[in-house]
Amino acid sequence: MRLDVVTIFPDYLRVLELSLIGKAAGTGLIDLAVHDLRRWAHDRHRTVDDTPLGGGAGMVMRPDVWGEALDTVLDLPAERAAAREAATGRRRAGTRQVLVVPTPAGEVFTQRTAEDLAHADQVVFACGRYEGIDARVPEHYRQLGVEVRELSIGDYVLNGGEVAALVIIEAVARLRPGVLGNPDSVVEESHSRAGLLEYPVHTRPVSWRGHDLATSWPGLLSGNHPRVARERRERAIARTADRRPDMVARLDAQHLDGKDRAALAHNGWAVPRGAAHPVPLSLRRALAEDVPGLVVLARRTFPDACPSFLTTEQVTEHMDRHLTAERLGAWQADPRVIVTLACLTEDTPAEAGPVRAGEPVGYSVVILEAEDDAGALPAGLDPRPAAVNVPHRPAGGPGLAAELSKVYVDARLRGSGLVDVLLSEAVRGACALGVTTLWLGTHDGNRRAHKAYRRSGFVKVGTRRYDVGGQSCRDVVMTLSPGACDPQQPVWSGR
Ligand code: ADE
């Protein structure tokens, strides 16, 4: 690969003599040449600029000087160019030449651009200074059939194109075979094809100034390579969600497995079934105006969780009694009940119909076993099964029990990890209110639910009978002690 840089400050590019790029130039892997633009100026002062036509601040670089410089460097004498182009339809058949003009007004230079440029045979950089190069220069070479890329390295303005050329050269050259010592380095790094930022990296000592990886990331030291790879990917997802939501929004859903989706959900993104990309998720306490939407969701999701021996009439009778606007409204208004709802923040096409922004797609209900001033328990609290123990508070004093009464997710969001997020949020919310044991009953045959509860730390402690529309069902009873949490941390909300 040949790299040519045309500039009025050739010394600026001396840094290219250093490091791996310098070594690659030294060993002939890359053929690098820096040219002083003033070589092509004609007057005594070797002038390369003039005042802007139409007025305005600063100076503009002259097209005639640049024309002569680029004709030479691209090996394109002016008088031969038109004839050659007419003859071949393209310049220099078989070789790919690219003229790069760094400018803050260009298209944004990305890793994809670097990968593309790394396949060129020659890249010529035209480094402008002052207010830039006369706009006819890139236009002219484009007309001649030269591939011209006007590139910006970011949304800020530098004093000239030299630093941008250095950035582009480094990003391109390291992708050429033989330039990097370890070619694997380019596979997993940030902005690779995975579309994620790179995971955080660490080395010895394992414990440094109180930052102990054995505690904060034990999996990293497990020696179990698939586990390390999985956890690194999850940290890459968390980091990308935190720093570059724009990249998360562009992830291809087809390349995200169930664990990726769960990691995304924990970081505020959901992938509905059949959606092309992740969508921001919002989780919050329900408001009074959410009640009608919650009733619709509750009545849509409840039948899915029922055992097949229940009749439609039995299920409907149960819903008419327990999943009403009155009941959900009472819960929403009761400070002893935590009703959390999840929704997407954008309209999203999904397999089984579109999901509308703001429409509830998941909810949970935690009911505290606490009496009000009149000595009444909250509406809809099931009797606590005998198998559920209520431990004392860690600091002493009586414990507090709560029932995790509901955790339901719309079928379009199944497999998105939303259940786990609702569960963690329910546990955190219960903990913040001083709950020492959180319990739930779920149908004996609902293996998917049992698995999700176990993943979140619930353990089976017994069974209970539960009535659905006059039919007695056998439920598994599970409990969890919320343990330590940060009660200050608010319910997070998506972007
Ligand atoms: N020249 C001045 N600012 C620039 C930028 N942000 N990118 C590329 N070239 C530039």
Residues whose N, C-alpha, C, O or C-beta is under 5 A from the ligand:
A	BS01	ADE	P102 T103 P104 L151 S152 I153 G154 Y156 V157 L158 N159 G160 G161 A164
